[in-house]
Amino acid sequence: MIAVLALLLLRETVVAQVYYGKLDGAQKPAEVVAKTVFAEIPEYRKIKEKGLTQDDPEYWILLGKANDKFYAAVRKVGELNKFDVIVEKGTAKFDTTPPDVTQKVIAALLP
């Protein structure tokens, strides 16, 4: 019984992964699946293709570039659509179901 209660409490304390904006008081939230977006970023694909790990210097260079592209695309979608916050899908609770903007973020990766 205690183990089940502990699991329920742990499940309720998932920390929201915020990529854009602020969670507190958000009236117009959106969600994104970062893993899906990263799969479309050339630098991240190169990490996977080469099998690079955290021990490889090139890993960090490529990851930094991939992160820059991800956050720029998320910011662009947030600003253009006037979202208060964009979070990782399923990491925050809202009164209504926020739109999934994953495909918009992918489209925003293009120059």
Residue, then its C-alpha position, 0 to 999 in steps of 0.5 A: m500500500i505504501a509503495v503504491l502511494a509513493l508511486l502515485l505521489l512520484r507520478e504527481t511530482v513530475v517537473a514540467q520541462v519548459y522550453y519557452g515562456k513561463l508556466d506560472g499563470a500561462q493562459k495559452p500553453a502549447e506542448v512539443v515532443a522534443k525527441t521528434v524535433f531533434a530527430e529532424i536536426p542535422e547536427y543531432r542526426k550526425i551524433k546518432e549516425k556516428g555513434l558519438t557519446q559524451d566522451d567525444p568532443e564532437y558530441w558537445i559541439l554538435l549538441g550545442k548547435a542542435n540545442d541552439k536550433f531547437y530553442a530558436a525554432v521553439r521561440k519562433v513558434g511561441e512568438l508567432n502564435k503568442f503562446d505563453v509557454i511551450v512545454e514537453k508534452g505530458t510534463a505539465k497540467f493545464d485546464t484544457t489540453p494544449p495544442d501539440v506544436t511539434q510539427k510547427v517547430i519542425a517547420a520552423l527549423l527551416p531557414 
